[in-house]
Structures are given as C-alpha cells and as structure tokens.
Amino acid sequence: MRRADQTTAAERFFGRAPPPLFEQLLERVPLPPRPRRRRARAPKVSYLSPMAA
C-alpha cells in the first residue's frame, strides 16, 4: 500500500526504494544453457517383408 506521497512502508523504514525485483533476479539467477541439438532419426526398419499371396 502506498501513502498519498506514493511511498511504501519499506521505503519509509529503509529510507530508499527497494531495487526492481525483475532486474535483481536477472542479475542473480544464471540463464539456462542452450537446448541441445536433436539427433537425426534412424530410418525405420521394416520387420515384415511383403509376401506374394
């Protein structure tokens, strides 16, 4: 909640505004690695051979 002067209780208590949360998270949390490349699929092997009827 903010007062008429647009300050929060934390700002009044600590004497300054808190740092932006999203920017702080970007600085502290490591980015995930790039996704690995997909391997090429092996061709399907047909286990049933066609037979003449």
N, CA, C and O atoms as a MOPAC input file, in Angstrom:
PM7 MOZYME 1SCF
protein

 N      0.84200 1    -1.17200 1     0.00000 1
 C      0.00000 1     0.00000 1     0.00000 1
 C      0.88700 1     1.23500 1     0.00000 1
 O      1.97400 1     1.25300 1     0.57700 1
 N      0.39500 1     2.23700 1    -0.65000 1
 C      1.14500 1     3.48700 1    -0.75200 1
 C      0.37000 1     4.61000 1    -0.07600 1
 O     -0.86100 1     4.62800 1    -0.06400 1
 N      1.11300 1     5.52700 1     0.47500 1
 C      0.51600 1     6.72300 1     1.07000 1
 C      0.27000 1     7.76200 1    -0.01000 1
 O      0.55000 1     7.53000 1    -1.18600 1
 N     -0.25200 1     8.90300 1     0.39900 1
 C     -0.51400 1     9.99200 1    -0.54900 1
 C      0.77800 1    10.47200 1    -1.20300 1
 O      0.74600 1    10.95000 1    -2.33700 1
 N      1.92600 1    10.35400 1    -0.50800 1
 C      3.21100 1    10.77200 1    -1.09700 1
 C      3.82900 1     9.67700 1    -1.95900 1
 O      4.98200 1     9.79700 1    -2.37200 1
 N      3.07500 1     8.60300 1    -2.23900 1
 C      3.48100 1     7.48700 1    -3.10300 1
 C      4.65800 1     6.68700 1    -2.56500 1
 O      5.40700 1     6.11700 1    -3.35900 1
 N      4.85500 1     6.62000 1    -1.24500 1
 C      5.90600 1     5.80300 1    -0.65300 1
 C      5.27100 1     4.62100 1     0.05700 1
 O      4.14300 1     4.69700 1     0.54300 1
 N      6.02300 1     3.52200 1     0.10900 1
 C      5.55300 1     2.33700 1     0.81600 1
 C      6.15900 1     2.32400 1     2.21000 1
 O      7.02000 1     3.14700 1     2.52100 1
 N      5.71600 1     1.40000 1     3.04700 1
 C      6.25400 1     1.29500 1     4.39500 1
 C      7.73400 1     0.91700 1     4.36100 1
 O      8.51300 1     1.41100 1     5.17600 1
 N      8.12400 1     0.06000 1     3.44400 1
 C      9.52300 1    -0.34100 1     3.32000 1
 C     10.39700 1     0.84500 1     2.91400 1
 O     11.51000 1     0.99100 1     3.41900 1
 N      9.91300 1     1.68100 1     2.01900 1
 C     10.67300 1     2.86100 1     1.60300 1
 C     10.86300 1     3.82600 1     2.77700 1
 O     11.93800 1     4.40200 1     2.94700 1
 N      9.84100 1     3.99100 1     3.56000 1
 C      9.95900 1     4.89600 1     4.71000 1
 C     10.86900 1     4.30300 1     5.77600 1
 O     11.61900 1     5.03600 1     6.42000 1
 N     10.81500 1     2.98300 1     5.97300 1
 C     11.63000 1     2.34700 1     7.00400 1
 C     13.10900 1     2.35300 1     6.62300 1
 O     13.95400 1     2.71700 1     7.44000 1
 N     13.43100 1     1.95500 1     5.39000 1
 C     14.82000 1     1.85100 1     4.95900 1
 C     15.37600 1     3.15700 1     4.39800 1
 O     16.58900 1     3.28900 1     4.23500 1
 N     14.53000 1     4.09800 1     4.10900 1
 C     14.98600 1     5.38300 1     3.61500 1
 C     15.24900 1     5.42000 1     2.12300 1
 O     15.73900 1     6.42500 1     1.60700 1
 N     14.93600 1     4.35200 1     1.42700 1
 C     15.10900 1     4.32500 1    -0.03100 1
 C     14.16400 1     3.28300 1    -0.61900 1
 O     13.63100 1     2.42800 1     0.09000 1
 N     13.97200 1     3.37600 1    -1.92300 1
 C     13.08600 1     2.42800 1    -2.59700 1
 C     13.82200 1     1.10400 1    -2.79600 1
 O     15.03500 1     1.11000 1    -3.00600 1
 N     13.12200 1    -0.02800 1    -2.73600 1
 C     13.77600 1    -1.32400 1    -2.98600 1
 C     14.16700 1    -1.42200 1    -4.45700 1
 O     13.54000 1    -0.79300 1    -5.31000 1
 N     15.20200 1    -2.21000 1    -4.76000 1
 C     15.58900 1    -2.36900 1    -6.17600 1
 C     14.48800 1    -3.12500 1    -6.92600 1
 O     13.75000 1    -3.90600 1    -6.32600 1
 N     14.38200 1    -2.89500 1    -8.21700 1
 C     13.36900 1    -3.61200 1    -9.00900 1
 C     13.60100 1    -5.12200 1    -8.92900 1
 O     14.71500 1    -5.59400 1    -9.15700 1
 N     12.57200 1    -5.86200 1    -8.61100 1
 C     12.69000 1    -7.29900 1    -8.38900 1
 C     13.13200 1    -8.04600 1    -9.63600 1
 O     14.00100 1    -8.91400 1    -9.55400 1
 N     12.55300 1    -7.73000 1   -10.78900 1
 C     12.88000 1    -8.46200 1   -12.00800 1
 C     14.34100 1    -8.25900 1   -12.38800 1
 O     15.01800 1    -9.22000 1   -12.75400 1
 N     14.83700 1    -7.03700 1   -12.31000 1
 C     16.24000 1    -6.76500 1   -12.63700 1
 C     17.17100 1    -7.46600 1   -11.66200 1
 O     18.22900 1    -7.96000 1   -12.05500 1
 N     16.78600 1    -7.51100 1   -10.40100 1
 C     17.60200 1    -8.17900 1    -9.39400 1
 C     17.66200 1    -9.68900 1    -9.66600 1
 O     18.71200 1   -10.30700 1    -9.48900 1
 N     16.55900 1   -10.27400 1   -10.08800 1
 C     16.54100 1   -11.69600 1   -10.42700 1
 C     17.41800 1   -11.97900 1   -11.64000 1
 O     18.12800 1   -12.98500 1   -11.67000 1
 N     17.37500 1   -11.10500 1   -12.63600 1
 C     18.20400 1   -11.30200 1   -13.82200 1
 C     19.68700 1   -11.28100 1   -13.47700 1
 O     20.47300 1   -12.00200 1   -14.09300 1
 N     20.07700 1   -10.47100 1   -12.50700 1
 C     21.47600 1   -10.39100 1   -12.11200 1
 C     21.92300 1   -11.62800 1   -11.33800 1
 O     23.08000 1   -12.03300 1   -11.45100 1
 N     21.03800 1   -12.23100 1   -10.56000 1
 C     21.42800 1   -13.30100 1    -9.64600 1
 C     21.18300 1   -14.70700 1   -10.15000 1
 O     21.91400 1   -15.62500 1    -9.77700 1
 N     20.18300 1   -14.90200 1   -10.98200 1
 C     19.82400 1   -16.24400 1   -11.43600 1
 C     20.55000 1   -16.51500 1   -12.75100 1
 O     20.42100 1   -15.73300 1   -13.69300 1
 N     21.31200 1   -17.60900 1   -12.83300 1
 C     22.00000 1   -17.90300 1   -14.09800 1
 C     21.00100 1   -18.30800 1   -15.17700 1
 O     19.98200 1   -18.94100 1   -14.90100 1
 N     21.31800 1   -17.92900 1   -16.40300 1
 C     20.45000 1   -18.28600 1   -17.51300 1
 C     20.63300 1   -19.76600 1   -17.83000 1
 O     21.73400 1   -20.29100 1   -17.67000 1
 N     19.59000 1   -20.44600 1   -18.27200 1
 C     19.73300 1   -21.86800 1   -18.60600 1
 C     20.58300 1   -22.03100 1   -19.85900 1
 O     20.66400 1   -21.11100 1   -20.67300 1
 N     21.21700 1   -23.18700 1   -20.02500 1
 C     22.02800 1   -23.40700 1   -21.22500 1
 C     21.14100 1   -23.54300 1   -22.46100 1
 O     19.93400 1   -23.76200 1   -22.36300 1
 N     21.77000 1   -23.40800 1   -23.61400 1
 C     21.02900 1   -23.57800 1   -24.85900 1
 C     20.53500 1   -25.00900 1   -24.98200 1
 O     21.19200 1   -25.92500 1   -24.48700 1
 N     19.40600 1   -25.22500 1   -25.62100 1
 C     18.93900 1   -26.59500 1   -25.81300 1
 C     19.90200 1   -27.34800 1   -26.72800 1
 O     20.49900 1   -26.77000 1   -27.63600 1
 N     20.04000 1   -28.64100 1   -26.47100 1
 C     20.95500 1   -29.43200 1   -27.30200 1
 C     20.33900 1   -29.66500 1   -28.66500 1
 O     19.12300 1   -29.59300 1   -28.84300 1
 N     21.20400 1   -29.94500 1   -29.61800 1
 C     20.72000 1   -30.22400 1   -30.96500 1
 C     20.09400 1   -31.60500 1   -31.00600 1
 O     20.54200 1   -32.53000 1   -30.32900 1
 N     19.06900 1   -31.72500 1   -31.79700 1
 C     18.42000 1   -33.03000 1   -31.93900 1
 C     19.22500 1   -33.89600 1   -32.87800 1
 O     19.77000 1   -33.42300 1   -33.87600 1
 N     19.29100 1   -35.17200 1   -32.54500 1
 C     19.95900 1   -36.12700 1   -33.43100 1
 C     19.03700 1   -36.48700 1   -34.57700 1
 O     17.81400 1   -36.46300 1   -34.43100 1
 N     19.61800 1   -36.81900 1   -35.71500 1
 C     18.81400 1   -37.26200 1   -36.85000 1
 C     18.21600 1   -38.62500 1   -36.51500 1
 O     18.87800 1   -39.47400 1   -35.91700 1
 N     17.00000 1   -38.81800 1   -36.89300 1
 C     16.34500 1   -40.09700 1   -36.62000 1
 C     16.89700 1   -41.17900 1   -37.52400 1
 O     17.17600 1   -40.94300 1   -38.70000 1
 N     17.04800 1   -42.35300 1   -36.97000 1
 C     17.48200 1   -43.51100 1   -37.76500 1
 C     16.31200 1   -43.95300 1   -38.62900 1
 O     15.16300 1   -43.88600 1   -38.19200 1
 N     16.58100 1   -44.39500 1   -39.82700 1
 C     15.47500 1   -44.85200 1   -40.69400 1
 C     14.78200 1   -46.07500 1   -40.07300 1
 O     15.42200 1   -46.92700 1   -39.45600 1
 N     13.48900 1   -46.13100 1   -40.25200 1
 C     12.73200 1   -47.26400 1   -39.71200 1
 C     13.03300 1   -48.52600 1   -40.49200 1
 O     13.10200 1   -48.50900 1   -41.72100 1
 N     13.21000 1   -49.60300 1   -39.78300 1
 C     13.48400 1   -50.89700 1   -40.40600 1
 C     12.17500 1   -51.67100 1   -40.45400 1
 O     11.46500 1   -51.80100 1   -39.45700 1
 N     11.88500 1   -52.16900 1   -41.62000 1
 C     10.66300 1   -52.93600 1   -41.78900 1
 C     10.92900 1   -54.38100 1   -41.39100 1
 O     11.76100 1   -55.04800 1   -42.00700 1
 N     10.25200 1   -54.86000 1   -40.39500 1
 C     10.45000 1   -56.22900 1   -39.92300 1
 C      9.54400 1   -57.20800 1   -40.66700 1
 O      9.77800 1   -58.41700 1   -40.64800 1
 N      8.53400 1   -56.69400 1   -41.30600 1
 C      7.62500 1   -57.55400 1   -42.07700 1
 C      7.99200 1   -57.41000 1   -43.54600 1
 O      8.00500 1   -56.30400 1   -44.08800 1
 N      8.28600 1   -58.52000 1   -44.17800 1
 C      8.60600 1   -58.45400 1   -45.60100 1
 C      7.32800 1   -58.77600 1   -46.39300 1
 O      6.55300 1   -59.65000 1   -46.00400 1
 N      7.12600 1   -58.07800 1   -47.47700 1
 C      5.91300 1   -58.35400 1   -48.27800 1
 C      6.00700 1   -59.74500 1   -48.91300 1
 O      7.05800 1   -60.15500 1   -49.40400 1
 N      4.89100 1   -60.44900 1   -48.88800 1
 C      4.86300 1   -61.80900 1   -49.46200 1
 C      3.80800 1   -61.86000 1   -50.55200 1
 O      2.77000 1   -61.20400 1   -50.47100 1
 N      4.09500 1   -62.64600 1   -51.56200 1
 C      3.11200 1   -62.82800 1   -52.63400 1
 C      2.05800 1   -63.82000 1   -52.14100 1
 O      2.37400 1   -64.83100 1   -51.51400 1
 N      0.83100 1   -63.50800 1   -52.43600 1
 C     -0.24400 1   -64.37400 1   -51.96600 1
 C     -0.59500 1   -65.46000 1   -52.91200 1
 O     -1.48800 1   -66.25900 1   -52.63100 1

